[in-house]
Amino acid sequence: MSFETPDDRKYNESHEWALRDGGTVRVGISDFAQDELGDVVFVELPDVGEAVTQGEAFGVIESIKAVSDLYAPVSGEVTAVNEALFDAPEQVNEDPFGDGWMLEIELSDEAELDELLSAGDYADQVA
Amino acid sequence: MALRTPPLRGRHEEAGGSFTDFGGWEMPVEFAGIRTEHEAVREAVGIFDVSHMGEVEVYGPDATRLMQRLTTNDVTALSPGDSQYACITDGDGVILDDTVVYRRPDEGETPTYLFVPNAGHEDWMVERWTEHRDEWDLDATVDDRTEDYAMFAVQGPDAEEQVQAAMANGIEVASLSRFTATMATVAGTECLVARTGYTGEDGFELVVPWDAAEDVWDAFDGAEPCGLGARDTLRLEAGLLLSGQDFDHEENPHTPYEAGIGFTVKLDTEFVGRDALEAQKEQGVDETLVGLRLIDRGIPRHGYDVTDTDGEVVGTVTSGTMSPTLDEPIGLAYVPTDLADPETHLRVVVRDRPKKAVVESLPFYQR
């Protein structure tokens, strides 16, 4: 099975993606991750205004069978949360790179983006 | 230790199954997805490979006496082809395992019982049966048949139609009532076909000679292949217990009365644990297994604390999930009996945060 790894964004080894739009980074989980988890039934996310730190857990995602931590690909203040996921967590399965997004973070250190995997390297990791 | 593999390991892999270790067996946990499989069983029909279940046969002149003394239900109520749910308890009445006891429809001159211990428990049970047989000087043979038989469950509202279509020798499946079994030819092989299951739906379980497993499985190609993931969500909605999780004689010892399966205990029979259970029945239980539904957002999981509304820990979640049918977070937990009435408000502690929960009467789902 092959998974989508859009090359407009960068990836954590722990399967989160980071899509930069100016000073903001949008965060979600990869196609591979949603497939591994199976039916997503619950997402716990921080509130707007909270700070997240690169490499540290910012939330929790639960499928029917498993509970997993979500790790921040970059550090910064949370500026938006996809509250639609609270009522429709299945969007993470249906559209992990689009409607299934989780957070927007105000980027505090641009250099952190360089530490993430390129789409190609991430594709190799999940191949 | 190497994992044991069911006869259909290769077939499951071809079907896109992902696998997990369950009781020492490498079993499919998921095929098309837990929700898809779950819905197929609630609305149509699914098939499960449950070859990890043990099979132990007991036969001979004293087979009935041996079974009666080691299980809580009344095996003398079974005619050939009947089956019953029962517990196996120790001298304190603590559940060691739960099982279905079948009296084989094709038994010979003496009664032949087939009982189904949970995954990986057959050695333990064969030892228990053999030791007690010798201690009581009974004439019965105890045979571990776990690797002679595959076991499949065909479950759902369309199961009857599927099983009827697969059976060759003119038996009317509709005449099989719940907890009865017949011998039937499926894909040219004689199988034991019983109207039993673990999903809360109508359905059948087939005990199949190991070597014919593939042909018999293929006879149900209209049924959705289902893994242990859906089996768990289905049984939990139906309020059915999982051995080793909802009770465990070492880590979570409980009696059938505490576990809400007192109906399996027949105190007018003689069995190991009877006196302790009679005493507990007279005194009443201190703790009871209840159904919980979370009101707040969150999912109860095995091992999470349950507290009262003041934050005092009163119990532990034994099983929990997001119910695919009800779309509600549900779970099971042992709580003090005075907190066990339906609509009692409790809390489940999810990642250090108390979530509001309410006691619900079991089962959560009834067809």
Chai-1 contact restraints between the chains, C-beta under 6 A:
chainA,res_idxA,chainB,res_idxB,connection_type,confidence,min_distance_angstrom,max_distance_angstrom,comment,restraint_id
A,G38,B,G33,contact,1.0,0.0,6.0,A-B,restraint_1
A,G38,B,I34,contact,1.0,0.0,6.0,A-B,restraint_2
A,D39,B,G33,contact,1.0,0.0,6.0,A-B,restraint_3
A,D39,B,I34,contact,1.0,0.0,6.0,A-B,restraint_4
A,D39,B,R35,contact,1.0,0.0,6.0,A-B,restraint_5
A,V41,B,M322,contact,1.0,0.0,6.0,A-B,restraint_6
A,F42,B,I299,contact,1.0,0.0,6.0,A-B,restraint_7
A,E62,B,I299,contact,1.0,0.0,6.0,A-B,restraint_8
A,I64,B,I34,contact,1.0,0.0,6.0,A-B,restraint_9
A,I64,B,T321,contact,1.0,0.0,6.0,A-B,restraint_10
A,I64,B,M322,contact,1.0,0.0,6.0,A-B,restraint_11
A,K65,B,G229,contact,1.0,0.0,6.0,A-B,restraint_12
